[in-house]
Every structure is written in structure tokens, then in C-alpha cells.
Amino acid sequence: MTSGTEEPGATLPAPPPQAVAVFGDTLPVATRYAELLADDGVRRGLIGPREVPRLWERHLINCAVVEELIPEGAEVVDVGSGAGLPGLVLGLLRPDIKMTLLEPLLRRTVFLDEAVEALGLTNVEVRRGRAEEAHGELYTDFVTARAVAPLSRLAGWSLPLLRKGGSLLALKGEQAEAELAEAEKDVSKLRPGVCDVIRVGRGKVDPATTVVRVTVTSDGGPSASGGSQKKARNGKKKRGRKR
């Protein structure tokens, strides 16, 4: 694989006991993904070398426990997927879901394409583009996002992608409640819904993963039809501008 500006330095630790419990039979695939992140992910500047020793607890397990909120057979779009966190983690852990990794930057989509192929993930598709470019075309049950943007801006990109009853699952930090309180009025103007802050993965990851959940209660509009959804499913990687 192509070398970039950063060289790997730290050693990837072995999967901790929590990883065995969380990933189960998919642990070998998760371990291979961790190796890709620790090597090519660092080389290409997708993660910092200091993140390698804490890849399991801080990143992989932290993302994986979000699967508790996703029912069987759901369709999920990971907005601003970056190096695949959380979308690729959820896709490898849950082969029953259909995952779309939506990312505008070419160097990231190249890495994601290579990772999906290397891991043999037939339920994961990489799509190049911005979320707002997919409005009126792509509809899904869940949108996930981690460290992408403040909640008000993220909601503006994400809520139009959701079917009625669908949820935005935004992985946030310790200030999640304060961020939601500040953004809730703006979010409600975008699309009627119910907002809450939940913590998942208790007993599996410490601290538990904090998620701001926005569940929409209205239809997304007449374009949210089977035809539009079929178009989105059949579409391949969409070329977009760099954000």
C-alpha cells in the first residue's frame, strides 16, 4: 500500500478481553481492521500514531457498542466516515445490516474501499460525496456520525436522509447534554423529532459510549419513495468535492 506523510511507530496491542466479548466471532475481522488502521491508517494520516495503543478501547469497542441501538436488518449511512469509525466497525460486527460509508475526501474513500475488500465485507458500500448532496436521493433507517461536526450542522446534513421513525446516532463526548440543549431548538426546526442522550456499552467499555439520538417523527417528503431508495442502493461511489 502507498506510504504517506506519517510513519507507524507505536505497536498495536492485542485485543483486550472486552473486545472478545463485544466482537465475538467477528474478532478476527476486527483485528485485521485494527492492523490496517495501525499501519496504513497512520501512514495516510487518517489517524494519529498516538491513537494506536488505544485503538481497541477508545475507538473500536467505543464504536462497536452502538450496535445495541440498531435493530436487525436495518439500513445505515455513516456520514463523514473518515477511516471507518464508526461505520466500518458496525458493518463488520453486524453482517445483517446494510452499511453505506459516506465520505467526501478521495484519499479516505480509497482507504475505505481497500479495507472493505481486504475484510471481505459484502454488506458495506463506500460512497464518495457529501451528505447534503444525497438529499432527495438517499434514504435510510439510521445515520451514524463520530467527530464530524457540531450537532446543529450535523443534523442539517443528516436528518433529510432519514425515513420516518429513523434516527441520527451521533457519538459525542462528555459535553453531549450541553451540546444537545444548545442545538435542540435548531434541530427541531429542521424536522420534528425526539432528542435524547443515551449511554451504551456499560460494562463493555469504560466510560460508556455517549450517543445523542435524534429520532424523526415526520415523513421526509414525497421523494422518500421506493424508487429513490432503489436508486440509492444501486448507486456506486459518488464523486464529490472536497469538504
Salt bridges, closest charged atoms under 4 A:
GLU7 OE1 - ARG43 NH1 3.02
GLU35 OE1 - ARG32 NH1 3.67
ASP39 OD1 - ARG43 NE 2.68
ASP40 OD2 - ARG44 NH2 2.92
GLU51 OE2 - ARG54 NH2 2.63
GLU51 OE1 - ARG58 NE 3.43
GLU51 OE1 - HIS59 NE2 2.63
GLU67 OE1 - ARG94 NH1 2.93
GLU68 OE2 - LYS204 NZ 3.34
GLU75 OE1 - ARG163 NH2 2.99
GLU75 OE2 - ARG233 NH1 3.81
ASP96 OD1 - ARG94 NE 2.75
GLU103 OE2 - ARG108 NH1 3.49
ASP113 OD2 - LYS237 NZ 3.08
GLU114 OE1 - ARG44 NH2 2.82
GLU125 OE1 - LYS98 NZ 3.85
GLU132 OE1 - ARG243 NH2 3.10
GLU133 OE2 - ARG241 NH1 3.67
GLU137 OE2 - ARG127 NH2 2.86
GLU137 OE1 - LYS238 NZ 3.70
ASP141 OD1 - ARG163 NH1 2.84
GLU177 OE2 - ARG199 NH2 2.90
GLU179 OE2 - LYS172 NZ 2.96
ASP196 OD2 - ARG213 NH2 2.75
